[in-house]
Amino acid sequence: METDVQKQIIQFNLMFKSYDDIYRSAARKFDMPELTLWVLYALRERPDCTQKDLVDLLLQPKQSIHTALQALIRDGYVVLEHTAGDRRSKHIRLTESGIKLAEKTADKIVSAEKRAFLTLSDRSRDNLLQLFERLIYATQAEMQKLE
């Protein structure tokens, strides 16, 4: 028989997957791969970053980020610029057409997120973030114990 905790975990996981699906659906509306949308999102939030920064920000494999970037480069939405003093590290910059694409996609996502967050009170938003952070740390600790 399922315990209350098991039911709550199932409900949480379904809600989490549903939240994730919101972004997949948005990417489909914009007719682009989900990771491409996330790259544009990250570049709007942090316009001066490297591929490694994107890997760290988006928690995606290096090769997946590379593939998404190559498509954006090929389509003229981003360029890579060498960092002064470090020939291996390249900063990713949106081109003019990349900025326009981001305005039509990632910026709309950010605006929608802000409107959604503002439906919650300040206290509710703080509680949500604190509880979710606690759950993440507790889950990480438990997962590290797995053999």
Phi and psi in radians as a Rosetta constraint file:
Dihedral C 1 N 2 CA 2 C 2 CIRCULARHARMONIC -1.286 0.35
Dihedral N 2 CA 2 C 2 N 3 CIRCULARHARMONIC 2.399 0.35
Dihedral C 2 N 3 CA 3 C 3 CIRCULARHARMONIC -1.511 0.35
Dihedral N 3 CA 3 C 3 N 4 CIRCULARHARMONIC 2.948 0.35
Dihedral C 3 N 4 CA 4 C 4 CIRCULARHARMONIC -1.033 0.35
Dihedral N 4 CA 4 C 4 N 5 CIRCULARHARMONIC -0.691 0.35
Dihedral C 4 N 5 CA 5 C 5 CIRCULARHARMONIC -1.115 0.35
Dihedral N 5 CA 5 C 5 N 6 CIRCULARHARMONIC -0.741 0.35
Dihedral C 5 N 6 CA 6 C 6 CIRCULARHARMONIC -1.084 0.35
Dihedral N 6 CA 6 C 6 N 7 CIRCULARHARMONIC -0.731 0.35
Dihedral C 6 N 7 CA 7 C 7 CIRCULARHARMONIC -1.108 0.35
Dihedral N 7 CA 7 C 7 N 8 CIRCULARHARMONIC -0.700 0.35
Dihedral C 7 N 8 CA 8 C 8 CIRCULARHARMONIC -1.160 0.35
Dihedral N 8 CA 8 C 8 N 9 CIRCULARHARMONIC -0.695 0.35
Dihedral C 8 N 9 CA 9 C 9 CIRCULARHARMONIC -1.110 0.35
Dihedral N 9 CA 9 C 9 N 10 CIRCULARHARMONIC -0.764 0.35
Dihedral C 9 N 10 CA 10 C 10 CIRCULARHARMONIC -1.076 0.35
Dihedral N 10 CA 10 C 10 N 11 CIRCULARHARMONIC -0.793 0.35
Dihedral C 10 N 11 CA 11 C 11 CIRCULARHARMONIC -1.079 0.35
Dihedral N 11 CA 11 C 11 N 12 CIRCULARHARMONIC -0.773 0.35
Dihedral C 11 N 12 CA 12 C 12 CIRCULARHARMONIC -1.054 0.35
Dihedral N 12 CA 12 C 12 N 13 CIRCULARHARMONIC -0.828 0.35
Dihedral C 12 N 13 CA 13 C 13 CIRCULARHARMONIC -1.086 0.35
Dihedral N 13 CA 13 C 13 N 14 CIRCULARHARMONIC -0.690 0.35
Dihedral C 13 N 14 CA 14 C 14 CIRCULARHARMONIC -1.132 0.35
Dihedral N 14 CA 14 C 14 N 15 CIRCULARHARMONIC -0.716 0.35
Dihedral C 14 N 15 CA 15 C 15 CIRCULARHARMONIC -1.139 0.35
Dihedral N 15 CA 15 C 15 N 16 CIRCULARHARMONIC -0.735 0.35
Dihedral C 15 N 16 CA 16 C 16 CIRCULARHARMONIC -1.088 0.35
Dihedral N 16 CA 16 C 16 N 17 CIRCULARHARMONIC -0.773 0.35
Dihedral C 16 N 17 CA 17 C 17 CIRCULARHARMONIC -1.158 0.35
Dihedral N 17 CA 17 C 17 N 18 CIRCULARHARMONIC -0.633 0.35
Dihedral C 17 N 18 CA 18 C 18 CIRCULARHARMONIC -1.127 0.35
Dihedral N 18 CA 18 C 18 N 19 CIRCULARHARMONIC -0.729 0.35
Dihedral C 18 N 19 CA 19 C 19 CIRCULARHARMONIC -1.102 0.35
Dihedral N 19 CA 19 C 19 N 20 CIRCULARHARMONIC -0.759 0.35
Dihedral C 19 N 20 CA 20 C 20 CIRCULARHARMONIC -1.052 0.35
Dihedral N 20 CA 20 C 20 N 21 CIRCULARHARMONIC -0.684 0.35
Dihedral C 20 N 21 CA 21 C 21 CIRCULARHARMONIC -1.153 0.35
Dihedral N 21 CA 21 C 21 N 22 CIRCULARHARMONIC -0.463 0.35
Dihedral C 21 N 22 CA 22 C 22 CIRCULARHARMONIC -0.997 0.35
Dihedral N 22 CA 22 C 22 N 23 CIRCULARHARMONIC -0.733 0.35
Dihedral C 22 N 23 CA 23 C 23 CIRCULARHARMONIC -1.297 0.35
Dihedral N 23 CA 23 C 23 N 24 CIRCULARHARMONIC -0.644 0.35
Dihedral C 23 N 24 CA 24 C 24 CIRCULARHARMONIC -1.064 0.35
Dihedral N 24 CA 24 C 24 N 25 CIRCULARHARMONIC -0.750 0.35
Dihedral C 24 N 25 CA 25 C 25 CIRCULARHARMONIC -1.125 0.35
Dihedral N 25 CA 25 C 25 N 26 CIRCULARHARMONIC -0.695 0.35
Dihedral C 25 N 26 CA 26 C 26 CIRCULARHARMONIC -1.097 0.35
Dihedral N 26 CA 26 C 26 N 27 CIRCULARHARMONIC -0.754 0.35
Dihedral C 26 N 27 CA 27 C 27 CIRCULARHARMONIC -1.062 0.35
Dihedral N 27 CA 27 C 27 N 28 CIRCULARHARMONIC -0.722 0.35
Dihedral C 27 N 28 CA 28 C 28 CIRCULARHARMONIC -1.094 0.35
Dihedral N 28 CA 28 C 28 N 29 CIRCULARHARMONIC -0.714 0.35
Dihedral C 28 N 29 CA 29 C 29 CIRCULARHARMONIC -1.037 0.35
Dihedral N 29 CA 29 C 29 N 30 CIRCULARHARMONIC -0.624 0.35
Dihedral C 29 N 30 CA 30 C 30 CIRCULARHARMONIC -1.529 0.35
Dihedral N 30 CA 30 C 30 N 31 CIRCULARHARMONIC 0.016 0.35
Dihedral C 30 N 31 CA 31 C 31 CIRCULARHARMONIC 0.990 0.35
Dihedral N 31 CA 31 C 31 N 32 CIRCULARHARMONIC 0.857 0.35
Dihedral C 31 N 32 CA 32 C 32 CIRCULARHARMONIC -2.527 0.35
Dihedral N 32 CA 32 C 32 N 33 CIRCULARHARMONIC 2.734 0.35
Dihedral C 32 N 33 CA 33 C 33 CIRCULARHARMONIC -1.074 0.35
Dihedral N 33 CA 33 C 33 N 34 CIRCULARHARMONIC 2.541 0.35
Dihedral C 33 N 34 CA 34 C 34 CIRCULARHARMONIC -0.996 0.35
Dihedral N 34 CA 34 C 34 N 35 CIRCULARHARMONIC -0.751 0.35
Dihedral C 34 N 35 CA 35 C 35 CIRCULARHARMONIC -1.129 0.35
Dihedral N 35 CA 35 C 35 N 36 CIRCULARHARMONIC -0.599 0.35
Dihedral C 35 N 36 CA 36 C 36 CIRCULARHARMONIC -1.071 0.35
Dihedral N 36 CA 36 C 36 N 37 CIRCULARHARMONIC -0.743 0.35
Dihedral C 36 N 37 CA 37 C 37 CIRCULARHARMONIC -1.076 0.35
Dihedral N 37 CA 37 C 37 N 38 CIRCULARHARMONIC -0.739 0.35
Dihedral C 37 N 38 CA 38 C 38 CIRCULARHARMONIC -1.148 0.35
Dihedral N 38 CA 38 C 38 N 39 CIRCULARHARMONIC -0.623 0.35
Dihedral C 38 N 39 CA 39 C 39 CIRCULARHARMONIC -1.124 0.35
Dihedral N 39 CA 39 C 39 N 40 CIRCULARHARMONIC -0.803 0.35
Dihedral C 39 N 40 CA 40 C 40 CIRCULARHARMONIC -1.059 0.35
Dihedral N 40 CA 40 C 40 N 41 CIRCULARHARMONIC -0.748 0.35
Dihedral C 40 N 41 CA 41 C 41 CIRCULARHARMONIC -0.990 0.35
Dihedral N 41 CA 41 C 41 N 42 CIRCULARHARMONIC -0.867 0.35
Dihedral C 41 N 42 CA 42 C 42 CIRCULARHARMONIC -1.115 0.35
Dihedral N 42 CA 42 C 42 N 43 CIRCULARHARMONIC -0.698 0.35
Dihedral C 42 N 43 CA 43 C 43 CIRCULARHARMONIC -1.190 0.35
Dihedral N 43 CA 43 C 43 N 44 CIRCULARHARMONIC -0.472 0.35
Dihedral C 43 N 44 CA 44 C 44 CIRCULARHARMONIC -1.315 0.35
Dihedral N 44 CA 44 C 44 N 45 CIRCULARHARMONIC -0.638 0.35
Dihedral C 44 N 45 CA 45 C 45 CIRCULARHARMONIC -1.345 0.35
Dihedral N 45 CA 45 C 45 N 46 CIRCULARHARMONIC -0.568 0.35
Dihedral C 45 N 46 CA 46 C 46 CIRCULARHARMONIC -2.419 0.35
Dihedral N 46 CA 46 C 46 N 47 CIRCULARHARMONIC 1.400 0.35
Dihedral C 46 N 47 CA 47 C 47 CIRCULARHARMONIC -1.170 0.35
Dihedral N 47 CA 47 C 47 N 48 CIRCULARHARMONIC -0.240 0.35
Dihedral C 47 N 48 CA 48 C 48 CIRCULARHARMONIC -2.051 0.35
Dihedral N 48 CA 48 C 48 N 49 CIRCULARHARMONIC 1.305 0.35
Dihedral C 48 N 49 CA 49 C 49 CIRCULARHARMONIC -2.299 0.35
Dihedral N 49 CA 49 C 49 N 50 CIRCULARHARMONIC 2.942 0.35
Dihedral C 49 N 50 CA 50 C 50 CIRCULARHARMONIC -1.861 0.35
Dihedral N 50 CA 50 C 50 N 51 CIRCULARHARMONIC 3.055 0.35
Dihedral C 50 N 51 CA 51 C 51 CIRCULARHARMONIC -1.091 0.35
Dihedral N 51 CA 51 C 51 N 52 CIRCULARHARMONIC -0.682 0.35
Dihedral C 51 N 52 CA 52 C 52 CIRCULARHARMONIC -1.087 0.35
Dihedral N 52 CA 52 C 52 N 53 CIRCULARHARMONIC -0.698 0.35
Dihedral C 52 N 53 CA 53 C 53 CIRCULARHARMONIC -1.042 0.35
Dihedral N 53 CA 53 C 53 N 54 CIRCULARHARMONIC -0.737 0.35
Dihedral C 53 N 54 CA 54 C 54 CIRCULARHARMONIC -1.118 0.35
Dihedral N 54 CA 54 C 54 N 55 CIRCULARHARMONIC -0.716 0.35
Dihedral C 54 N 55 CA 55 C 55 CIRCULARHARMONIC -1.026 0.35
Dihedral N 55 CA 55 C 55 N 56 CIRCULARHARMONIC -0.791 0.35
Dihedral C 55 N 56 CA 56 C 56 CIRCULARHARMONIC -1.197 0.35
Dihedral N 56 CA 56 C 56 N 57 CIRCULARHARMONIC -0.694 0.35
Dihedral C 56 N 57 CA 57 C 57 CIRCULARHARMONIC -1.236 0.35
Dihedral N 57 CA 57 C 57 N 58 CIRCULARHARMONIC -0.758 0.35
Dihedral C 57 N 58 CA 58 C 58 CIRCULARHARMONIC -1.646 0.35
Dihedral N 58 CA 58 C 58 N 59 CIRCULARHARMONIC -0.150 0.35
Dihedral C 58 N 59 CA 59 C 59 CIRCULARHARMONIC 0.923 0.35
Dihedral N 59 CA 59 C 59 N 60 CIRCULARHARMONIC 0.836 0.35
Dihedral C 59 N 60 CA 60 C 60 CIRCULARHARMONIC -2.140 0.35
Dihedral N 60 CA 60 C 60 N 61 CIRCULARHARMONIC 2.706 0.35
Dihedral C 60 N 61 CA 61 C 61 CIRCULARHARMONIC -1.061 0.35
Dihedral N 61 CA 61 C 61 N 62 CIRCULARHARMONIC 2.567 0.35
Dihedral C 61 N 62 CA 62 C 62 CIRCULARHARMONIC -0.948 0.35
Dihedral N 62 CA 62 C 62 N 63 CIRCULARHARMONIC -0.747 0.35
Dihedral C 62 N 63 CA 63 C 63 CIRCULARHARMONIC -1.146 0.35
Dihedral N 63 CA 63 C 63 N 64 CIRCULARHARMONIC -0.644 0.35
Dihedral C 63 N 64 CA 64 C 64 CIRCULARHARMONIC -1.143 0.35
Dihedral N 64 CA 64 C 64 N 65 CIRCULARHARMONIC -0.756 0.35
Dihedral C 64 N 65 CA 65 C 65 CIRCULARHARMONIC -1.100 0.35
Dihedral N 65 CA 65 C 65 N 66 CIRCULARHARMONIC -0.769 0.35
Dihedral C 65 N 66 CA 66 C 66 CIRCULARHARMONIC -1.007 0.35
Dihedral N 66 CA 66 C 66 N 67 CIRCULARHARMONIC -0.801 0.35
Dihedral C 66 N 67 CA 67 C 67 CIRCULARHARMONIC -1.084 0.35
Dihedral N 67 CA 67 C 67 N 68 CIRCULARHARMONIC -0.781 0.35
Dihedral C 67 N 68 CA 68 C 68 CIRCULARHARMONIC -1.096 0.35
Dihedral N 68 CA 68 C 68 N 69 CIRCULARHARMONIC -0.741 0.35
Dihedral C 68 N 69 CA 69 C 69 CIRCULARHARMONIC -1.124 0.35
Dihedral N 69 CA 69 C 69 N 70 CIRCULARHARMONIC -0.728 0.35
Dihedral C 69 N 70 CA 70 C 70 CIRCULARHARMONIC -1.059 0.35
Dihedral N 70 CA 70 C 70 N 71 CIRCULARHARMONIC -0.685 0.35
Dihedral C 70 N 71 CA 71 C 71 CIRCULARHARMONIC -1.153 0.35
Dihedral N 71 CA 71 C 71 N 72 CIRCULARHARMONIC -0.712 0.35
Dihedral C 71 N 72 CA 72 C 72 CIRCULARHARMONIC -1.161 0.35
Dihedral N 72 CA 72 C 72 N 73 CIRCULARHARMONIC -0.639 0.35
Dihedral C 72 N 73 CA 73 C 73 CIRCULARHARMONIC -1.162 0.35
Dihedral N 73 CA 73 C 73 N 74 CIRCULARHARMONIC -0.842 0.35
Dihedral C 73 N 74 CA 74 C 74 CIRCULARHARMONIC -0.991 0.35
Dihedral N 74 CA 74 C 74 N 75 CIRCULARHARMONIC -0.674 0.35
Dihedral C 74 N 75 CA 75 C 75 CIRCULARHARMONIC -1.498 0.35
Dihedral N 75 CA 75 C 75 N 76 CIRCULARHARMONIC 0.018 0.35
Dihedral C 75 N 76 CA 76 C 76 CIRCULARHARMONIC 1.418 0.35
Dihedral N 76 CA 76 C 76 N 77 CIRCULARHARMONIC 0.344 0.35
Dihedral C 76 N 77 CA 77 C 77 CIRCULARHARMONIC -1.621 0.35
Dihedral N 77 CA 77 C 77 N 78 CIRCULARHARMONIC -0.419 0.35
Dihedral C 77 N 78 CA 78 C 78 CIRCULARHARMONIC -2.415 0.35
Dihedral N 78 CA 78 C 78 N 79 CIRCULARHARMONIC 2.751 0.35
Dihedral C 78 N 79 CA 79 C 79 CIRCULARHARMONIC -2.277 0.35
Dihedral N 79 CA 79 C 79 N 80 CIRCULARHARMONIC 2.707 0.35
Dihedral C 79 N 80 CA 80 C 80 CIRCULARHARMONIC -1.855 0.35
Dihedral N 80 CA 80 C 80 N 81 CIRCULARHARMONIC 2.339 0.35
Dihedral C 80 N 81 CA 81 C 81 CIRCULARHARMONIC -2.172 0.35
Dihedral N 81 CA 81 C 81 N 82 CIRCULARHARMONIC 2.324 0.35
Dihedral C 81 N 82 CA 82 C 82 CIRCULARHARMONIC -1.125 0.35
Dihedral N 82 CA 82 C 82 N 83 CIRCULARHARMONIC 2.499 0.35
Dihedral C 82 N 83 CA 83 C 83 CIRCULARHARMONIC -1.453 0.35
Dihedral N 83 CA 83 C 83 N 84 CIRCULARHARMONIC 2.371 0.35
Dihedral C 83 N 84 CA 84 C 84 CIRCULARHARMONIC -1.006 0.35
Dihedral N 84 CA 84 C 84 N 85 CIRCULARHARMONIC 2.230 0.35
Dihedral C 84 N 85 CA 85 C 85 CIRCULARHARMONIC 1.439 0.35
Dihedral N 85 CA 85 C 85 N 86 CIRCULARHARMONIC -0.051 0.35
Dihedral C 85 N 86 CA 86 C 86 CIRCULARHARMONIC -2.485 0.35
Dihedral N 86 CA 86 C 86 N 87 CIRCULARHARMONIC 1.686 0.35
Dihedral C 86 N 87 CA 87 C 87 CIRCULARHARMONIC -1.219 0.35
Dihedral N 87 CA 87 C 87 N 88 CIRCULARHARMONIC -0.339 0.35
Dihedral C 87 N 88 CA 88 C 88 CIRCULARHARMONIC -1.440 0.35
Dihedral N 88 CA 88 C 88 N 89 CIRCULARHARMONIC -0.545 0.35
Dihedral C 88 N 89 CA 89 C 89 CIRCULARHARMONIC -1.590 0.35
Dihedral N 89 CA 89 C 89 N 90 CIRCULARHARMONIC 2.222 0.35
Dihedral C 89 N 90 CA 90 C 90 CIRCULARHARMONIC -2.122 0.35
Dihedral N 90 CA 90 C 90 N 91 CIRCULARHARMONIC 2.350 0.35
Dihedral C 90 N 91 CA 91 C 91 CIRCULARHARMONIC -1.525 0.35
Dihedral N 91 CA 91 C 91 N 92 CIRCULARHARMONIC 2.498 0.35
Dihedral C 91 N 92 CA 92 C 92 CIRCULARHARMONIC -1.700 0.35
Dihedral N 92 CA 92 C 92 N 93 CIRCULARHARMONIC 2.235 0.35
Dihedral C 92 N 93 CA 93 C 93 CIRCULARHARMONIC -2.210 0.35
Dihedral N 93 CA 93 C 93 N 94 CIRCULARHARMONIC 2.367 0.35
Dihedral C 93 N 94 CA 94 C 94 CIRCULARHARMONIC -1.275 0.35
Dihedral N 94 CA 94 C 94 N 95 CIRCULARHARMONIC 2.390 0.35
Dihedral C 94 N 95 CA 95 C 95 CIRCULARHARMONIC -1.395 0.35
Dihedral N 95 CA 95 C 95 N 96 CIRCULARHARMONIC 3.113 0.35
Dihedral C 95 N 96 CA 96 C 96 CIRCULARHARMONIC -1.027 0.35
Dihedral N 96 CA 96 C 96 N 97 CIRCULARHARMONIC -0.763 0.35
Dihedral C 96 N 97 CA 97 C 97 CIRCULARHARMONIC -1.230 0.35
Dihedral N 97 CA 97 C 97 N 98 CIRCULARHARMONIC -0.511 0.35
Dihedral C 97 N 98 CA 98 C 98 CIRCULARHARMONIC -1.168 0.35
Dihedral N 98 CA 98 C 98 N 99 CIRCULARHARMONIC -0.676 0.35
Dihedral C 98 N 99 CA 99 C 99 CIRCULARHARMONIC -1.111 0.35
Dihedral N 99 CA 99 C 99 N 100 CIRCULARHARMONIC -0.752 0.35
Dihedral C 99 N 100 CA 100 C 100 CIRCULARHARMONIC -1.104 0.35
Dihedral N 100 CA 100 C 100 N 101 CIRCULARHARMONIC -0.715 0.35
Dihedral C 100 N 101 CA 101 C 101 CIRCULARHARMONIC -1.103 0.35
Dihedral N 101 CA 101 C 101 N 102 CIRCULARHARMONIC -0.766 0.35
Dihedral C 101 N 102 CA 102 C 102 CIRCULARHARMONIC -1.105 0.35
Dihedral N 102 CA 102 C 102 N 103 CIRCULARHARMONIC -0.652 0.35
Dihedral C 102 N 103 CA 103 C 103 CIRCULARHARMONIC -1.109 0.35
Dihedral N 103 CA 103 C 103 N 104 CIRCULARHARMONIC -0.609 0.35
Dihedral C 103 N 104 CA 104 C 104 CIRCULARHARMONIC -1.466 0.35
Dihedral N 104 CA 104 C 104 N 105 CIRCULARHARMONIC -0.191 0.35
Dihedral C 104 N 105 CA 105 C 105 CIRCULARHARMONIC -2.230 0.35
Dihedral N 105 CA 105 C 105 N 106 CIRCULARHARMONIC -1.406 0.35
Dihedral C 105 N 106 CA 106 C 106 CIRCULARHARMONIC -1.024 0.35
Dihedral N 106 CA 106 C 106 N 107 CIRCULARHARMONIC -0.708 0.35
Dihedral C 106 N 107 CA 107 C 107 CIRCULARHARMONIC -1.120 0.35
Dihedral N 107 CA 107 C 107 N 108 CIRCULARHARMONIC -0.609 0.35
Dihedral C 107 N 108 CA 108 C 108 CIRCULARHARMONIC -1.177 0.35
Dihedral N 108 CA 108 C 108 N 109 CIRCULARHARMONIC -0.628 0.35
Dihedral C 108 N 109 CA 109 C 109 CIRCULARHARMONIC -1.106 0.35
Dihedral N 109 CA 109 C 109 N 110 CIRCULARHARMONIC -0.836 0.35
Dihedral C 109 N 110 CA 110 C 110 CIRCULARHARMONIC -1.040 0.35
Dihedral N 110 CA 110 C 110 N 111 CIRCULARHARMONIC -0.769 0.35
Dihedral C 110 N 111 CA 111 C 111 CIRCULARHARMONIC -1.094 0.35
Dihedral N 111 CA 111 C 111 N 112 CIRCULARHARMONIC -0.743 0.35
Dihedral C 111 N 112 CA 112 C 112 CIRCULARHARMONIC -1.116 0.35
Dihedral N 112 CA 112 C 112 N 113 CIRCULARHARMONIC -0.721 0.35
Dihedral C 112 N 113 CA 113 C 113 CIRCULARHARMONIC -1.075 0.35
Dihedral N 113 CA 113 C 113 N 114 CIRCULARHARMONIC -0.753 0.35
Dihedral C 113 N 114 CA 114 C 114 CIRCULARHARMONIC -1.097 0.35
Dihedral N 114 CA 114 C 114 N 115 CIRCULARHARMONIC -0.780 0.35
Dihedral C 114 N 115 CA 115 C 115 CIRCULARHARMONIC -1.080 0.35
Dihedral N 115 CA 115 C 115 N 116 CIRCULARHARMONIC -0.731 0.35
Dihedral C 115 N 116 CA 116 C 116 CIRCULARHARMONIC -1.127 0.35
Dihedral N 116 CA 116 C 116 N 117 CIRCULARHARMONIC -0.773 0.35
Dihedral C 116 N 117 CA 117 C 117 CIRCULARHARMONIC -1.101 0.35
Dihedral N 117 CA 117 C 117 N 118 CIRCULARHARMONIC -0.614 0.35
Dihedral C 117 N 118 CA 118 C 118 CIRCULARHARMONIC -1.265 0.35
Dihedral N 118 CA 118 C 118 N 119 CIRCULARHARMONIC -0.138 0.35
Dihedral C 118 N 119 CA 119 C 119 CIRCULARHARMONIC -1.307 0.35
Dihedral N 119 CA 119 C 119 N 120 CIRCULARHARMONIC -0.241 0.35
Dihedral C 119 N 120 CA 120 C 120 CIRCULARHARMONIC -1.728 0.35
Dihedral N 120 CA 120 C 120 N 121 CIRCULARHARMONIC 2.606 0.35
Dihedral C 120 N 121 CA 121 C 121 CIRCULARHARMONIC -1.214 0.35
Dihedral N 121 CA 121 C 121 N 122 CIRCULARHARMONIC 2.860 0.35
Dihedral C 121 N 122 CA 122 C 122 CIRCULARHARMONIC -0.957 0.35
Dihedral N 122 CA 122 C 122 N 123 CIRCULARHARMONIC -0.780 0.35
Dihedral C 122 N 123 CA 123 C 123 CIRCULARHARMONIC -1.133 0.35
Dihedral N 123 CA 123 C 123 N 124 CIRCULARHARMONIC -0.734 0.35
Dihedral C 123 N 124 CA 124 C 124 CIRCULARHARMONIC -1.107 0.35
Dihedral N 124 CA 124 C 124 N 125 CIRCULARHARMONIC -0.720 0.35
Dihedral C 124 N 125 CA 125 C 125 CIRCULARHARMONIC -1.102 0.35
Dihedral N 125 CA 125 C 125 N 126 CIRCULARHARMONIC -0.782 0.35
Dihedral C 125 N 126 CA 126 C 126 CIRCULARHARMONIC -1.068 0.35
Dihedral N 126 CA 126 C 126 N 127 CIRCULARHARMONIC -0.784 0.35
Dihedral C 126 N 127 CA 127 C 127 CIRCULARHARMONIC -1.088 0.35
Dihedral N 127 CA 127 C 127 N 128 CIRCULARHARMONIC -0.782 0.35
Dihedral C 127 N 128 CA 128 C 128 CIRCULARHARMONIC -0.991 0.35
Dihedral N 128 CA 128 C 128 N 129 CIRCULARHARMONIC -0.841 0.35
Dihedral C 128 N 129 CA 129 C 129 CIRCULARHARMONIC -1.170 0.35
Dihedral N 129 CA 129 C 129 N 130 CIRCULARHARMONIC -0.738 0.35
Dihedral C 129 N 130 CA 130 C 130 CIRCULARHARMONIC -1.121 0.35
Dihedral N 130 CA 130 C 130 N 131 CIRCULARHARMONIC -0.787 0.35
Dihedral C 130 N 131 CA 131 C 131 CIRCULARHARMONIC -1.157 0.35
Dihedral N 131 CA 131 C 131 N 132 CIRCULARHARMONIC -0.735 0.35
Dihedral C 131 N 132 CA 132 C 132 CIRCULARHARMONIC -1.156 0.35
Dihedral N 132 CA 132 C 132 N 133 CIRCULARHARMONIC -0.687 0.35
Dihedral C 132 N 133 CA 133 C 133 CIRCULARHARMONIC -1.092 0.35
Dihedral N 133 CA 133 C 133 N 134 CIRCULARHARMONIC -0.757 0.35
Dihedral C 133 N 134 CA 134 C 134 CIRCULARHARMONIC -1.068 0.35
Dihedral N 134 CA 134 C 134 N 135 CIRCULARHARMONIC -0.732 0.35
Dihedral C 134 N 135 CA 135 C 135 CIRCULARHARMONIC -1.130 0.35
Dihedral N 135 CA 135 C 135 N 136 CIRCULARHARMONIC -0.723 0.35
Dihedral C 135 N 136 CA 136 C 136 CIRCULARHARMONIC -1.051 0.35
Dihedral N 136 CA 136 C 136 N 137 CIRCULARHARMONIC -0.864 0.35
Dihedral C 136 N 137 CA 137 C 137 CIRCULARHARMONIC -1.103 0.35
Dihedral N 137 CA 137 C 137 N 138 CIRCULARHARMONIC -0.726 0.35
Dihedral C 137 N 138 CA 138 C 138 CIRCULARHARMONIC -1.149 0.35
Dihedral N 138 CA 138 C 138 N 139 CIRCULARHARMONIC -0.719 0.35
Dihedral C 138 N 139 CA 139 C 139 CIRCULARHARMONIC -1.166 0.35
Dihedral N 139 CA 139 C 139 N 140 CIRCULARHARMONIC -0.725 0.35
Dihedral C 139 N 140 CA 140 C 140 CIRCULARHARMONIC -1.031 0.35
Dihedral N 140 CA 140 C 140 N 141 CIRCULARHARMONIC -0.787 0.35
Dihedral C 140 N 141 CA 141 C 141 CIRCULARHARMONIC -1.086 0.35
Dihedral N 141 CA 141 C 141 N 142 CIRCULARHARMONIC -0.742 0.35
Dihedral C 141 N 142 CA 142 C 142 CIRCULARHARMONIC -1.199 0.35
Dihedral N 142 CA 142 C 142 N 143 CIRCULARHARMONIC -0.657 0.35
Dihedral C 142 N 143 CA 143 C 143 CIRCULARHARMONIC -1.190 0.35
Dihedral N 143 CA 143 C 143 N 144 CIRCULARHARMONIC -0.547 0.35
Dihedral C 143 N 144 CA 144 C 144 CIRCULARHARMONIC -1.179 0.35
Dihedral N 144 CA 144 C 144 N 145 CIRCULARHARMONIC -0.380 0.35
Dihedral C 144 N 145 CA 145 C 145 CIRCULARHARMONIC -1.395 0.35
Dihedral N 145 CA 145 C 145 N 146 CIRCULARHARMONIC -0.232 0.35
Dihedral C 145 N 146 CA 146 C 146 CIRCULARHARMONIC -1.150 0.35
Dihedral N 146 CA 146 C 146 N 147 CIRCULARHARMONIC 2.532 0.35
